[in-house]
């Protein structure tokens, strides 16, 4: 890890001047957004015909475009160093402004739903410009039963910042304040563990190093488990309360409503996986036997089972490998992706205070921004390929859709990223004649499959059950979280894995739990991606065209319908069963090798 951001080459850092060259420009747009928010508020009670409705919606879209720039700039600045108070002030100002915007426009949905639908359709027929907004306007009527009175909506919008406090508090604990325990470096010196170090050490062939890193990593989460339980409990209760206020049958159904995803899709994912969990348990048995252990523990679950084949892959080499692996996606895709590196769309290196993990943030009218904490290894190659899948999805949607439908939903977000990962592993396997390397790659992909699919489904199960506990007014605290997490861990991992005490605190380190019912989409996306990648590798032109069309579709249709155009129907169990069958085949091949 670099000791300072100043040490990182400019070419490996975001160029935020693509959004704003100076803070003065940012301030100017902030003022514009505030002015637009005031102008929108003045429409309250004044929308009397199609022309005034169009005026309101046009200003609202302009505000949305400017605010996205203001917020994303501040967010990216903070994420490069979460300790920097100056950047945090900008993000706080942007966040506070989002509450003001919400308050200024909170009257609109109740107003819209007070209109007779035929009246609205009459406005659209008379005022040509309203056709651009037609689908969004009519979609609002689907929410009619869940929209409160104008006064209540305004109160809820004003409470927005307070309701987001648990997530923000956890983010500060997890990214800025948390202090991991000490580990021993190669020189025999005690140094404080970082997340980047942990990702390497937990895969180390030396079991004592893995154990030491594991204990050091979980140490602060064990110490802070009551505080973190308080933030998670509040987040869950907030979600349940809002669901009840808005008259949804459950918090789960509230989360699924926007995407028009039936509850059965979520439940089928969990149930089908549990019915087919045996290959995962068999893999644990293979792992225990291969490592020659009397007891298999959690800190043994990530070490490669093929000794001496771990690869160091420099960032530049990783990027070129990615371009070769993704060639089935066509020359336009590859040529575009090549430019992302040259144009500094990617922030590559881990530095002190930088936000952990990786993400893509698409900004309409500018370009995608990708955050990495690259470690020059195979895991980082897969992370790069994953995030650039998101980035290309953002790029294609933004360049082929108008602003109103350019943003794709989270439900389909993980498809593009995982298609890239499946194409990468297939490329690496195809171009590896060395048996040991082939075993290593299979092992790596099996472990990735386990993390992206099985682990996320376990998380989804945890979310479902904790929200149901809150809906039954049962206690949510560190003890109940620990108990449930332990139960699920044993259920999914099987009897081969010996339970370490730290395991039950696993829930306390998962930031996605503060975005309710998000993680299941990793698993559905993974299953869809396996099916799509299979068709792409067959080389059929129509398959590629259908997939690229999907990437260019943004939110122009509901996600399940968009996926059906690629040949994937997640309303049925077949894609999940196909993925689980594929996992079983991977285990079979690995066991034979």
C-alpha positions as CSV (number, residue, x, y, z in Angstrom):
1,X,0.0,0.0,0.0
2,X,1.2,3.5,-0.8
3,X,1.8,5.5,2.4
4,X,0.4,8.7,0.7
5,X,-1.9,9.5,-2.2
6,X,0.8,11.9,-3.4
7,X,2.9,8.8,-4.2
8,X,0.3,7.3,-6.6
9,X,1.0,8.1,-10.3
10,X,-1.5,10.6,-11.8
11,X,-2.5,8.1,-14.5
12,X,-3.8,5.8,-11.7
13,X,-6.0,8.4,-10.0
14,X,-9.4,9.9,-11.0
15,X,-9.4,13.1,-12.9
16,X,-12.2,14.8,-11.0
17,X,-11.7,17.9,-13.1
18,X,-14.0,16.1,-15.6
19,X,-16.8,17.1,-13.3
20,X,-15.5,20.3,-11.8
21,X,-12.2,22.0,-12.3
22,X,-12.5,24.0,-9.1
23,X,-14.5,24.1,-5.9
24,X,-15.9,27.4,-7.0
25,X,-17.6,25.7,-9.9
26,X,-19.0,23.1,-7.5
27,X,-20.3,26.0,-5.3
28,X,-21.9,27.7,-8.3
29,X,-23.9,24.6,-9.2
30,X,-24.9,24.0,-5.6
31,X,-26.4,27.5,-5.6
32,X,-28.2,26.7,-8.9
33,X,-29.6,23.6,-7.4
34,X,-30.9,25.5,-4.4
35,X,-32.5,28.0,-6.7
36,X,-34.1,25.3,-8.8
37,X,-35.4,23.6,-5.6
38,X,-37.1,26.9,-4.5
39,X,-38.6,27.3,-8.0
40,X,-40.0,23.7,-7.9
41,X,-41.5,24.3,-4.4
42,X,-43.3,27.3,-5.9
43,X,-45.2,24.9,-8.2
44,X,-47.1,23.5,-5.2
45,X,-50.8,24.2,-6.0
46,X,-49.9,25.9,-9.3
47,X,-49.9,22.9,-11.7
48,X,-53.2,23.4,-13.5
49,X,-52.7,22.1,-17.0
50,X,-50.3,20.2,-19.2
51,X,-48.1,23.2,-19.9
52,X,-47.4,23.9,-16.2
53,X,-46.8,20.2,-15.6
54,X,-44.2,20.2,-18.4
55,X,-42.5,23.2,-16.9
56,X,-42.3,21.5,-13.5
57,X,-40.9,18.2,-14.9
58,X,-38.4,20.0,-17.1
59,X,-37.0,22.0,-14.2
60,X,-37.0,18.8,-12.1
61,X,-34.9,17.0,-14.6
62,X,-32.4,19.9,-14.9
63,X,-32.1,19.9,-11.1
64,X,-31.6,16.1,-11.0
65,X,-28.7,16.4,-13.6
66,X,-27.0,19.2,-11.6
67,X,-27.5,17.7,-8.2
68,X,-26.0,14.4,-9.5
69,X,-22.8,16.2,-10.4
70,X,-22.7,18.1,-7.1
71,X,-23.2,14.9,-5.0
72,X,-21.0,12.6,-7.0
73,X,-18.1,15.0,-7.0
74,X,-18.3,15.4,-3.2
75,X,-18.7,11.6,-2.7
76,X,-15.7,10.8,-4.9
77,X,-13.6,13.4,-3.1
78,X,-14.5,11.9,0.3
79,X,-13.9,8.4,-0.8
80,X,-10.3,9.1,-1.8
81,X,-9.7,10.0,1.9
82,X,-12.5,9.5,4.4
83,X,-10.5,11.3,7.1
84,X,-10.4,14.6,5.2
85,X,-12.8,17.0,7.0
86,X,-12.8,19.5,4.1
87,X,-14.2,16.9,1.7
88,X,-16.6,15.7,4.3
89,X,-18.1,19.2,4.7
90,X,-18.8,19.3,0.9
91,X,-20.6,15.9,1.2
92,X,-22.5,17.0,4.2
93,X,-23.7,20.1,2.3
94,X,-24.7,18.0,-0.7
95,X,-26.5,15.5,1.6
96,X,-28.4,18.3,3.4
97,X,-29.3,19.8,0.0
98,X,-30.8,16.4,-1.0
99,X,-33.2,16.7,1.9
100,X,-34.2,20.2,0.9
101,X,-34.8,18.9,-2.7
102,X,-36.9,16.1,-1.4
103,X,-38.9,18.5,0.7
104,X,-39.4,20.9,-2.2
105,X,-40.8,18.2,-4.5
106,X,-42.6,16.1,-1.9
107,X,-46.0,17.6,-2.9
108,X,-45.8,16.3,-6.4
109,X,-46.5,12.6,-6.1
110,X,-49.6,13.1,-3.9
111,X,-50.7,15.8,-6.4
112,X,-50.2,13.6,-9.4
113,X,-52.1,10.7,-7.9
114,X,-55.0,13.1,-7.0
115,X,-55.4,13.6,-10.8
116,X,-57.7,11.3,-12.6
117,X,-55.6,9.1,-14.9
118,X,-57.6,10.1,-17.9
119,X,-57.0,13.8,-17.1
120,X,-53.3,13.1,-17.1
121,X,-53.5,11.2,-20.4
122,X,-55.3,14.2,-21.8
123,X,-52.5,16.5,-20.8
124,X,-50.0,14.2,-22.4
125,X,-52.0,14.1,-25.7
126,X,-52.2,17.9,-25.8
127,X,-48.7,18.9,-24.8
128,X,-46.1,17.1,-27.0
129,X,-43.2,17.5,-24.6
130,X,-45.0,15.4,-21.9
131,X,-44.6,12.3,-24.0
132,X,-40.9,12.2,-22.9
133,X,-42.1,11.8,-19.3
134,X,-45.2,9.6,-20.1
135,X,-43.9,6.2,-18.8
136,X,-42.7,7.7,-15.5
137,X,-45.9,9.6,-14.9
138,X,-48.1,6.6,-15.5
139,X,-45.8,4.4,-13.5
140,X,-46.5,6.6,-10.5
141,X,-50.1,5.3,-10.4
142,X,-48.7,1.8,-9.5
143,X,-47.6,3.4,-6.2
144,X,-51.0,5.0,-5.5
145,X,-51.8,2.7,-2.6
146,X,-48.4,3.4,-1.0
147,X,-48.3,7.2,-1.2
148,X,-49.3,9.2,1.9
149,X,-50.9,12.6,2.2
150,X,-49.0,15.7,1.0
151,X,-48.3,16.7,4.7
152,X,-47.0,13.2,5.7
153,X,-44.8,13.0,2.6
154,X,-43.3,16.3,3.4
155,X,-42.6,15.2,7.0
156,X,-40.9,12.0,5.8
157,X,-38.8,13.9,3.3
158,X,-37.6,16.2,6.1
159,X,-36.7,13.2,8.1
160,X,-34.6,11.8,5.3
161,X,-31.2,12.7,6.8
162,X,-32.2,11.4,10.2
163,X,-33.4,8.1,8.7
164,X,-30.1,7.6,6.9
165,X,-28.1,8.2,10.1
166,X,-27.6,4.4,10.9
167,X,-26.0,3.8,7.5
168,X,-23.9,6.9,7.8
169,X,-22.8,6.1,11.3
170,X,-21.8,2.5,10.3
171,X,-19.9,3.9,7.3
172,X,-17.8,6.2,9.5
173,X,-17.1,3.4,11.9
174,X,-16.2,0.9,9.2
175,X,-14.1,3.2,6.9
176,X,-12.7,6.0,9.1
177,X,-12.6,4.9,12.8
178,X,-12.1,1.2,12.9
179,X,-8.7,0.0,14.0
180,X,-7.7,-3.6,13.2
181,X,-5.3,-5.6,15.4
182,X,-1.6,-6.2,14.8
183,X,-0.1,-8.8,12.5
184,X,3.5,-9.9,11.9
185,X,5.1,-8.8,8.6
186,X,7.8,-10.6,6.6
187,X,10.5,-8.9,8.7
188,X,9.0,-10.2,11.9
189,X,7.7,-6.8,13.0
190,X,4.2,-6.1,14.4
191,X,2.2,-3.8,12.2
192,X,-1.4,-2.8,12.1
193,X,-3.5,-4.8,9.7
194,X,-5.2,-3.0,6.8
195,X,-8.0,-4.4,4.6
196,X,-5.7,-4.8,1.7
197,X,-3.2,-6.7,3.8
198,X,-6.0,-8.9,5.1
199,X,-7.2,-9.9,1.6
200,X,-3.6,-11.2,1.0
201,X,-2.9,-12.7,4.4
202,X,-6.2,-14.7,4.6
203,X,-5.0,-16.5,1.5
204,X,-1.5,-17.1,2.8
205,X,-0.2,-20.7,2.7
206,X,1.1,-20.3,6.3
207,X,-1.9,-21.2,8.5
208,X,-0.5,-19.3,11.5
209,X,-0.5,-16.1,9.4
210,X,-4.1,-16.7,8.3
211,X,-5.2,-17.2,11.8
212,X,-3.3,-14.2,13.1
213,X,-4.9,-12.0,10.3
214,X,-8.3,-13.4,10.9
215,X,-8.2,-12.7,14.7
216,X,-6.8,-9.2,14.0
217,X,-9.5,-8.4,11.4
218,X,-12.4,-9.5,13.6
219,X,-11.0,-7.9,16.8
220,X,-12.6,-4.4,16.4
221,X,-15.9,-6.0,15.2
222,X,-16.1,-8.1,18.3
223,X,-15.2,-5.1,20.5
224,X,-17.8,-2.8,18.8
225,X,-20.5,-5.4,18.2
226,X,-23.0,-3.7,20.6
227,X,-22.6,-0.3,18.9
228,X,-22.8,-1.8,15.4
229,X,-25.8,-3.9,16.5
230,X,-27.5,-0.6,17.5
231,X,-26.9,0.9,14.1
232,X,-28.1,-2.2,12.2
233,X,-31.1,-2.6,14.4
234,X,-32.1,1.0,13.8
235,X,-31.7,0.6,10.0
236,X,-33.9,-2.5,10.0
237,X,-36.6,-0.9,12.2
238,X,-36.6,2.3,10.1
239,X,-37.2,0.2,7.0
240,X,-40.0,-1.9,8.6
241,X,-41.7,1.3,10.0
242,X,-41.6,3.0,6.6
243,X,-43.0,-0.2,5.0
244,X,-45.9,-0.3,7.4
245,X,-46.6,3.5,7.0
246,X,-46.7,3.0,3.2
247,X,-49.0,0.0,3.5
248,X,-46.8,-2.7,2.1
249,X,-47.4,-6.3,3.2
250,X,-43.8,-6.5,4.3
251,X,-40.4,-4.7,4.1
252,X,-39.3,-7.3,1.6
253,X,-42.2,-6.6,-0.7
254,X,-41.6,-2.9,-0.4
255,X,-38.0,-3.4,-1.6
256,X,-39.1,-5.6,-4.5
257,X,-42.0,-3.4,-5.6
258,X,-40.1,-0.9,-7.6
259,X,-38.5,-3.6,-9.9
260,X,-41.9,-5.4,-10.2
261,X,-40.2,-8.5,-8.8
262,X,-42.5,-11.1,-7.2
263,X,-41.6,-12.2,-3.7
264,X,-41.4,-15.7,-5.1
265,X,-38.2,-14.8,-7.0
266,X,-36.5,-14.0,-3.7
267,X,-37.9,-17.0,-1.9
268,X,-37.2,-19.4,-4.8
269,X,-33.5,-18.2,-4.8
270,X,-33.1,-19.3,-1.1
271,X,-35.2,-22.5,-1.3
272,X,-33.6,-23.8,-4.6
273,X,-30.1,-23.1,-3.2
274,X,-30.8,-24.9,0.1
275,X,-32.1,-27.9,-1.8
276,X,-28.9,-28.0,-3.9
277,X,-26.4,-27.1,-1.1
278,X,-24.6,-30.5,-1.1
279,X,-21.9,-29.6,-3.6
280,X,-20.9,-26.7,-1.4
281,X,-20.6,-29.0,1.6
282,X,-18.6,-31.5,-0.6
283,X,-16.2,-28.7,-1.5
284,X,-15.6,-28.1,2.2
285,X,-14.7,-31.8,2.6
286,X,-12.3,-31.6,-0.4
287,X,-10.8,-28.5,1.1
288,X,-10.2,-30.1,4.5
289,X,-8.7,-33.2,3.0
290,X,-6.5,-31.3,0.5
291,X,-5.1,-29.0,3.2
292,X,-4.5,-32.0,5.4
293,X,-6.3,-30.5,8.4
294,X,-7.9,-32.2,11.4
295,X,-10.3,-29.2,11.6
296,X,-11.4,-26.9,8.9
297,X,-12.0,-23.3,10.2
298,X,-13.2,-20.1,8.6
299,X,-9.7,-18.8,8.1
300,X,-9.0,-21.9,6.0
301,X,-11.8,-21.2,3.5
302,X,-9.9,-18.7,1.2
303,X,-6.4,-20.2,1.0
304,X,-5.7,-21.6,-2.5
305,X,-5.7,-25.4,-2.4
306,X,-3.0,-25.5,-5.2
307,X,0.3,-24.7,-3.6
308,X,2.8,-22.4,-5.3
309,X,0.5,-21.3,-8.1
310,X,-0.6,-17.9,-6.7
311,X,0.0,-15.3,-9.4
312,X,1.3,-11.7,-9.1
313,X,-0.4,-9.7,-11.8
314,X,0.6,-6.1,-12.2
315,X,-2.2,-3.6,-12.9
316,X,-1.1,-2.9,-16.6
317,X,-0.9,-6.6,-17.2
318,X,-4.3,-7.2,-15.6
319,X,-5.9,-4.5,-17.9
320,X,-4.5,-6.2,-21.0
321,X,-5.6,-9.6,-19.8
322,X,-9.1,-8.2,-19.3
323,X,-9.3,-6.8,-22.8
324,X,-8.3,-10.2,-24.3
325,X,-10.7,-12.2,-22.1
326,X,-13.7,-10.0,-23.0
327,X,-13.1,-10.2,-26.8
328,X,-16.4,-12.2,-27.2
329,X,-18.2,-8.9,-26.4
330,X,-17.0,-7.4,-29.7
331,X,-14.6,-4.7,-31.0
332,X,-16.8,-1.7,-30.0
333,X,-16.9,-2.9,-26.4
334,X,-13.1,-3.6,-26.2
335,X,-12.1,-0.3,-28.0
336,X,-14.3,1.7,-25.6
337,X,-13.1,-0.1,-22.5
338,X,-9.4,0.5,-23.6
339,X,-10.0,4.3,-23.4
340,X,-11.2,4.2,-19.8
341,X,-7.7,3.6,-18.5
342,X,-6.2,6.3,-20.7
343,X,-8.8,8.8,-19.7
344,X,-8.3,8.2,-16.0
345,X,-11.8,7.0,-15.2
346,X,-10.3,4.6,-12.6
347,X,-8.8,5.3,-9.1
348,X,-6.5,2.3,-8.7
349,X,-4.4,2.1,-5.5
350,X,-5.1,1.6,-1.8
351,X,-4.0,4.6,0.2
352,X,-4.5,5.5,3.9
353,X,-8.1,6.6,4.6
354,X,-9.4,5.6,1.1
355,X,-12.8,3.9,1.1
356,X,-12.4,0.2,1.2
357,X,-13.6,-2.2,-1.5
358,X,-14.5,-1.3,-5.1
359,X,-17.4,0.3,-7.0
360,X,-18.5,2.0,-10.2
361,X,-20.4,5.2,-10.1
362,X,-21.9,6.3,-13.4
363,X,-22.5,10.0,-13.9
364,X,-24.8,10.9,-16.7
365,X,-23.4,13.5,-19.0
366,X,-19.8,12.9,-17.8
367,X,-18.6,9.3,-17.6
368,X,-18.3,6.3,-15.2
369,X,-15.9,6.6,-12.2
370,X,-14.4,3.3,-10.9
371,X,-12.9,3.0,-7.4
372,X,-10.4,0.1,-6.8
373,X,-7.9,-0.9,-4.1
374,X,-5.8,-2.9,-6.5
375,X,-3.3,-5.4,-5.0
376,X,-1.6,-6.9,-8.1
377,X,-3.1,-10.4,-7.7
378,X,-5.7,-12.6,-9.2
379,X,-8.4,-11.4,-6.9
380,X,-7.7,-7.8,-8.0
381,X,-7.9,-8.9,-11.7
382,X,-11.3,-10.3,-11.1
383,X,-12.4,-7.1,-9.2
384,X,-11.1,-5.0,-12.1
385,X,-13.1,-7.1,-14.6
386,X,-16.2,-7.0,-12.4
387,X,-16.2,-3.2,-11.9
388,X,-15.4,-2.5,-15.6
389,X,-18.5,-4.5,-16.4
390,X,-20.5,-2.1,-14.3
391,X,-18.7,0.9,-15.9
392,X,-19.4,-0.3,-19.5
393,X,-23.1,-0.9,-18.5
394,X,-23.2,2.7,-17.3
395,X,-21.4,4.0,-20.4
396,X,-23.7,2.2,-22.8
397,X,-26.9,3.1,-21.0
398,X,-25.9,6.8,-20.7
399,X,-24.9,7.0,-24.4
400,X,-28.0,5.2,-25.8
401,X,-30.7,6.4,-23.4
402,X,-32.1,9.8,-22.5
403,X,-31.5,11.0,-19.0
404,X,-34.8,9.8,-17.7
405,X,-34.1,6.1,-18.5
406,X,-30.3,6.1,-18.5
407,X,-29.9,4.7,-14.9
408,X,-30.3,1.0,-14.8
409,X,-31.8,-0.7,-11.7
410,X,-29.7,-2.4,-9.1
411,X,-31.5,-5.7,-9.9
412,X,-29.7,-5.9,-13.3
413,X,-26.5,-4.1,-12.2
414,X,-24.7,-7.3,-11.2
415,X,-25.4,-9.1,-14.5
416,X,-22.9,-7.1,-16.6
417,X,-20.1,-7.4,-14.0
418,X,-20.5,-11.1,-13.6
419,X,-20.7,-11.9,-17.3
420,X,-17.3,-10.3,-17.5
421,X,-16.0,-12.5,-14.6
422,X,-17.3,-15.7,-16.2
423,X,-15.7,-14.8,-19.6
424,X,-12.5,-14.1,-17.7
425,X,-12.3,-17.5,-16.0
426,X,-13.3,-19.3,-19.2
427,X,-10.5,-17.4,-21.1
428,X,-7.9,-18.2,-18.4
429,X,-8.9,-21.9,-18.3
430,X,-8.8,-22.1,-22.1
431,X,-5.3,-20.6,-22.3
432,X,-3.8,-22.7,-19.5
433,X,-2.2,-26.0,-20.4
434,X,-0.4,-26.3,-17.1
435,X,-2.4,-28.7,-14.9
436,X,-1.4,-27.0,-11.6
437,X,-2.5,-23.6,-12.9
438,X,-5.7,-25.1,-14.2
439,X,-6.4,-26.5,-10.8
440,X,-5.6,-23.1,-9.2
441,X,-7.9,-21.2,-11.5
442,X,-10.8,-23.7,-10.9
443,X,-10.2,-23.4,-7.2
444,X,-10.2,-19.6,-7.5
445,X,-13.5,-19.5,-9.5
446,X,-15.1,-22.0,-7.2
447,X,-14.2,-19.7,-4.3
448,X,-15.5,-16.7,-6.2
449,X,-18.8,-18.6,-6.9
450,X,-19.1,-19.4,-3.3
451,X,-18.7,-15.8,-2.3
452,X,-20.8,-14.2,-5.0
453,X,-23.6,-16.7,-4.9
454,X,-23.8,-18.9,-1.8
455,X,-22.6,-16.3,0.7
456,X,-24.8,-13.6,-0.7
457,X,-27.8,-15.9,-0.5
458,X,-26.9,-16.6,3.2
459,X,-26.8,-12.8,3.7
460,X,-30.2,-12.5,1.9
461,X,-31.6,-15.1,4.2
462,X,-30.2,-13.1,7.2
463,X,-31.9,-9.9,6.0
464,X,-35.2,-11.6,5.4
465,X,-35.2,-13.2,8.8
466,X,-34.1,-10.1,10.7
467,X,-36.8,-7.9,9.0
468,X,-39.4,-10.6,9.9
469,X,-38.2,-10.5,13.5
470,X,-38.7,-6.7,13.5
471,X,-42.1,-7.1,12.0
472,X,-43.0,-9.5,14.8
473,X,-41.6,-6.9,17.3
474,X,-38.9,-9.3,18.4
475,X,-35.7,-8.0,20.0
476,X,-32.9,-7.0,17.6
477,X,-29.5,-6.7,19.4
478,X,-26.0,-8.1,19.3
479,X,-27.1,-11.4,20.9
480,X,-30.0,-12.1,18.5
481,X,-27.9,-11.1,15.5
482,X,-25.1,-13.4,16.7
483,X,-27.5,-16.3,17.2
484,X,-29.1,-16.0,13.8
485,X,-25.8,-15.5,12.0
486,X,-24.3,-18.6,13.7
487,X,-27.4,-20.7,12.8
488,X,-27.2,-19.6,9.1
489,X,-23.5,-20.1,8.9
490,X,-23.8,-23.7,10.1
491,X,-26.7,-24.3,7.8
492,X,-24.9,-23.1,4.6
493,X,-21.4,-24.2,5.4
494,X,-22.2,-27.7,6.7
495,X,-20.7,-29.7,9.5
496,X,-17.2,-29.9,8.1
497,X,-16.4,-26.3,9.0
498,X,-15.6,-26.0,12.7
499,X,-17.2,-22.9,14.2
500,X,-14.8,-20.2,15.5
501,X,-16.3,-17.7,18.0
502,X,-15.6,-14.8,15.7
503,X,-17.8,-16.2,13.0
504,X,-21.0,-15.2,14.7
505,X,-20.0,-11.5,14.5
506,X,-19.8,-11.7,10.7
507,X,-23.1,-9.7,10.3
508,X,-21.4,-6.7,11.9
509,X,-18.9,-6.1,9.0
510,X,-21.4,-6.1,6.1
511,X,-22.2,-2.6,4.7
512,X,-24.8,-3.9,2.3
513,X,-27.1,-4.7,5.2
514,X,-27.8,-0.9,5.3
515,X,-29.2,-1.1,1.7
516,X,-32.2,-3.4,2.5
517,X,-32.6,-6.5,0.3
518,X,-29.8,-5.6,-2.0
519,X,-27.4,-8.6,-1.7
520,X,-29.8,-11.2,-3.3
521,X,-29.3,-9.4,-6.5
522,X,-25.6,-10.5,-6.6
523,X,-26.9,-14.1,-6.7
524,X,-29.7,-13.6,-9.3
525,X,-27.2,-11.5,-11.4
526,X,-24.6,-14.3,-11.1
527,X,-27.1,-17.0,-12.2
528,X,-28.3,-14.8,-15.1
529,X,-24.7,-14.0,-16.1
530,X,-23.7,-17.7,-16.3
531,X,-26.5,-18.4,-18.7
532,X,-25.7,-15.3,-20.8
533,X,-22.0,-16.0,-20.9
534,X,-22.7,-19.6,-22.1
535,X,-24.6,-18.2,-25.1
536,X,-21.9,-15.5,-25.8
537,X,-19.1,-18.1,-25.9
538,X,-21.1,-20.0,-28.5
539,X,-20.2,-17.0,-30.8
540,X,-23.7,-16.4,-32.2
541,X,-24.2,-12.9,-33.5
542,X,-27.8,-12.7,-32.3
543,X,-26.6,-13.5,-28.7
544,X,-24.1,-10.7,-28.7
545,X,-26.6,-8.3,-30.2
546,X,-29.2,-9.2,-27.6
547,X,-26.7,-8.8,-24.8
548,X,-25.4,-5.4,-26.0
549,X,-29.0,-4.3,-26.5
550,X,-29.5,-5.2,-22.8
551,X,-26.5,-3.1,-21.8
552,X,-27.9,-0.1,-23.8
553,X,-31.4,-0.4,-22.3
554,X,-30.9,1.4,-19.0
555,X,-34.3,1.3,-17.2
556,X,-36.4,1.4,-20.3
557,X,-38.3,-1.6,-19.1
558,X,-38.7,-3.6,-15.9
559,X,-35.6,-5.7,-15.1
560,X,-37.1,-9.1,-15.4
561,X,-38.4,-8.1,-18.9
562,X,-35.0,-6.8,-19.9
563,X,-33.4,-10.1,-18.9
564,X,-35.9,-12.1,-20.8
565,X,-34.7,-10.5,-24.0
566,X,-31.3,-12.1,-23.3
567,X,-33.0,-15.5,-22.8
568,X,-33.0,-15.5,-19.0
569,X,-36.3,-15.8,-17.1
570,X,-35.7,-15.4,-13.3
571,X,-39.4,-15.9,-12.6
572,X,-38.6,-19.6,-13.0
573,X,-36.1,-21.7,-11.0
574,X,-34.2,-22.9,-14.2
575,X,-31.5,-20.1,-14.1
576,X,-30.8,-20.8,-10.5
577,X,-30.7,-24.6,-11.1
578,X,-28.5,-24.1,-14.1
579,X,-26.0,-22.1,-12.0
580,X,-26.0,-24.7,-9.2
581,X,-25.5,-27.5,-11.8
582,X,-22.6,-25.6,-13.2
583,X,-21.1,-25.3,-9.7
584,X,-21.4,-29.0,-9.2
585,X,-19.6,-29.6,-12.5
586,X,-16.8,-27.3,-11.3
587,X,-16.5,-29.3,-8.1
588,X,-16.4,-32.6,-10.1
589,X,-13.6,-31.4,-12.4
590,X,-11.6,-30.0,-9.5
591,X,-12.0,-33.2,-7.5
592,X,-10.8,-35.3,-10.5
593,X,-7.8,-33.0,-11.1
